[in-house]
Amino acid sequence: MKDGYVLKVLKISLFFCLISFGNYSVLADGHQSKTLELVKPTVLITGSNRGIGFALVKNYAANGWNVIATCRNPSKAEDLNQLSNQYSSISIEEMDVTDIAEIQYLAEKYKNQSIDILINNAGILGNIENQSFGNLDQALFEKVMAVNALGPLKVAEAFADSVALSEQKKIVSMTSGLGSMQITLNSDAFYYYRMSKAALNMGVLAMNVSLKPKGVISALIAPGMVETQLLRDSGYPRVGITTDESAAGLVKVIDEISNETIKKNRGKSTNYNGMVIPW
Ligand SMILES: NC(=O)c1ccc[n+]([C@@H]2O[C@H](COP(=O)([O-])OP(=O)(O)OC[C@H]3O[C@@H](n4cnc5c(N)ncnc54)[C@H](OP(=O)(O)O)[C@@H]3O)[C@@H](O)[C@H]2O)c1
């Protein structure tokens, strides 16, 4: 009975263990082992299998960061798997930002790992017709809000302690100019997408206050108009910038974010090109 109990405790602690060997930490979760170089900074990026998220993974990995690249379906993330074959510093993890159990499982796995930057990138536009006045669909509203507004906050809640362990201590969330009241004053397109990003803006501001005691910064970033599936689905007639251009700008913007910049911009989001987006 006693031996069985000891064995059980041993098994549980081995399931989630982070062991440090000199400059490396080996993360074991019972299925696979990953090696994170402790001397390198670490970034976690959600929705990293395509679009802007994937370009951010490429950029950070090429610049020598450890990247925890999360996506909904790792086995189908072909580009990401190929990239992680090139860079041993990329760890691919499964996480749907609306699945609380999945978020908590991953946060538990990385709870002793310092994460310098958490990038809440995952987002959806949602079917356009079903978010047009006269045809407003409730189920779609709940879905778009769950992914774009609540998801980033739940991910931040779960990983806040890992971010607090790090040197840079930043949580950045991807908003959009479409969440700006001033920019969209004369448009009635994309009700839910715009509402979700406006709600995210408020959540990220409030979170910055909640996270102060941990020394963690919560800030808003925006990628510009970028050639991705999301932009194509929007039917927007203008051509956007490439994902690599956007990612390069965003990395610089994120690097420059500080308590001072947030104070100066009064919490507003910064676009990939450094422009501050009005509320
Ligand atoms: N493109 C633009 O012009 C533009 C402008 C302003 C803001 N943004 C924002 O930038 C971010 C990235 O968008 P993108 O343009 O790169 O779009 P994208 O190419 O459509 O990529 C969206 C990413 O989010 C993931 N995702 C969707 N739902 C998810 C969920 N429930 N859990 C986890 N991941 C989920 C997708 O994964 P799956 O492959 O599994 O669906 C995909 O990896 C979004 O927040 C978007 O709102 C984009």
The ligand as a MOL file (V3000), in Angstrom:
LIG
                    3D

  0  0  0     0  0            999 V3000
M  V30 BEGIN CTAB
M  V30 COUNTS 48 52 0 0 0
M  V30 BEGIN ATOM
M  V30 1 N -4.1420 39.6140 -41.5840 0
M  V30 2 C -4.4440 40.8420 -41.2180 0
M  V30 3 O -4.4860 41.7740 -42.0500 0
M  V30 4 C -4.7100 41.1470 -39.7640 0
M  V30 5 C -4.9770 42.4840 -39.4180 0
M  V30 6 C -5.2040 42.8110 -38.0980 0
M  V30 7 C -5.1510 41.8270 -37.1150 0
M  V30 8 N -4.8920 40.5220 -37.4700 0 CHG=1
M  V30 9 C -4.8160 39.5370 -36.3730 0
M  V30 10 O -3.6240 38.8070 -36.4710 0
M  V30 11 C -3.7890 37.5190 -35.8920 0
M  V30 12 C -3.3030 36.4450 -36.8380 0
M  V30 13 O -4.1420 36.4570 -37.9820 0
M  V30 14 P -3.6740 36.0250 -39.4530 0
M  V30 15 O -3.9570 37.1610 -40.3390 0
M  V30 16 O -2.3170 35.4300 -39.3940 0 CHG=-1
M  V30 17 O -4.8030 34.9400 -39.7370 0
M  V30 18 P -4.7510 33.4160 -40.2350 0
M  V30 19 O -3.7530 33.2210 -41.2900 0
M  V30 20 O -6.1670 33.0930 -40.4940 0
M  V30 21 O -4.2210 32.6550 -38.9300 0
M  V30 22 C -4.9930 32.5790 -37.7730 0
M  V30 23 C -4.3300 31.6150 -36.8210 0
M  V30 24 O -5.1430 31.5310 -35.6310 0
M  V30 25 C -5.3760 30.1530 -35.3700 0
M  V30 26 N -6.5970 29.9090 -34.6140 0
M  V30 27 C -7.8730 30.1470 -34.9890 0
M  V30 28 N -8.7150 29.7550 -34.0280 0
M  V30 29 C -7.9450 29.2490 -33.0250 0
M  V30 30 C -8.2240 28.6830 -31.7600 0
M  V30 31 N -9.4690 28.5170 -31.3090 0
M  V30 32 N -7.1800 28.2630 -30.9940 0
M  V30 33 C -5.9120 28.4000 -31.4310 0
M  V30 34 N -5.5870 28.9120 -32.6260 0
M  V30 35 C -6.6000 29.3330 -33.4050 0
M  V30 36 C -5.4000 29.4950 -36.7360 0
M  V30 37 O -5.2290 28.0960 -36.5890 0
M  V30 38 P -5.9960 27.0120 -37.5370 0
M  V30 39 O -5.1110 26.8370 -38.7430 0
M  V30 40 O -6.0760 25.8110 -36.6680 0
M  V30 41 O -7.3300 27.6010 -37.8940 0
M  V30 42 C -4.2210 30.1930 -37.3900 0
M  V30 43 O -3.0210 29.6300 -36.9640 0
M  V30 44 C -5.2660 37.4080 -35.5410 0
M  V30 45 O -5.4620 37.7060 -34.1720 0
M  V30 46 C -5.9160 38.4840 -36.3960 0
M  V30 47 O -7.1190 38.9710 -35.8460 0
M  V30 48 C -4.6690 40.1810 -38.7740 0
M  V30 END ATOM
M  V30 BEGIN BOND
M  V30 1 1 1 2
M  V30 2 2 2 3
M  V30 3 1 2 4
M  V30 4 1 4 5
M  V30 5 2 4 48
M  V30 6 2 5 6
M  V30 7 1 6 7
M  V30 8 2 7 8
M  V30 9 1 8 9
M  V30 10 1 8 48
M  V30 11 1 9 10
M  V30 12 1 9 46
M  V30 13 1 10 11
M  V30 14 1 11 12
M  V30 15 1 11 44
M  V30 16 1 12 13
M  V30 17 1 13 14
M  V30 18 2 14 15
M  V30 19 1 14 16
M  V30 20 1 14 17
M  V30 21 1 17 18
M  V30 22 2 18 19
M  V30 23 1 18 20
M  V30 24 1 18 21
M  V30 25 1 21 22
M  V30 26 1 22 23
M  V30 27 1 23 24
M  V30 28 1 23 42
M  V30 29 1 24 25
M  V30 30 1 25 26
M  V30 31 1 25 36
M  V30 32 1 26 27
M  V30 33 1 26 35
M  V30 34 2 27 28
M  V30 35 1 28 29
M  V30 36 1 29 30
M  V30 37 2 29 35
M  V30 38 1 30 31
M  V30 39 2 30 32
M  V30 40 1 32 33
M  V30 41 2 33 34
M  V30 42 1 34 35
M  V30 43 1 36 37
M  V30 44 1 36 42
M  V30 45 1 37 38
M  V30 46 2 38 39
M  V30 47 1 38 40
M  V30 48 1 38 41
M  V30 49 1 42 43
M  V30 50 1 44 45
M  V30 51 1 44 46
M  V30 52 1 46 47
M  V30 END BOND
M  V30 END CTAB
M  END
